[in-house]
Amino acid sequence: MILKIVTLFLVGMGVLAMFGKLRLPKIQAYENRKCPKCGSFKIGKSPCLCEKNKS
């Protein structure tokens, strides 16, 4: 009985680990959305606020 519970627990942890690895590339996509000059997040396709304030 205990062996069955341990096996189900390990299978469940393995499934959660697979879903966790699937989400990691999406997190890295947000890192690329930062402005290289000031480090703030860019929203949409418009330029960053630090570039708008120059002119």
N, C-alpha and C positions, 0 to 999 in steps of 0.2 A: 504494500500500500504506500509506504513512504517512497519507494523507488518510483512509483507511478507519479506521485506529486512532484518529486524532484525533476523527473523527465519533462513533465508538462511545464514546469517553471522554466527550465532551460530552453525549451522550444519557444515559449512566450517571449523570453528575453532575446532570443535570436531573431524573432519576427520584429520586435521593437527596434533592434539594432539595424535591421535592413531598412525599415522606414526612416530611421534617423539618418542613414547614409544617403537616402534619396533626397532629403531636404537640404543637405549641405551646399550643393551647387547654387541653389536659390539664394542662400545667405551671401555667397561670394558675389552674386550679381549686384547686390546693394552696395558692396564696397566700391564697385566701379562707378557708381553714380555720385561720388563725392567730387567736389571741385579740387583740382590739383593745387590751386593757389591758396585758397583759404580753408579747405577741408570741410565746408558745409555741404549738405546734401542738395543736389540739383533735382528739381521737380519738373518733369516734362522735358521738352526739347529746347526751351529757352535758355539763354546764357545765365550764368550765376549772377547773384546780386553784386558781387565785387567787380565783375566785368561791366555791369550796367552802370555802376556809379562812377566809372572812369570818365565817361563822356559827359 
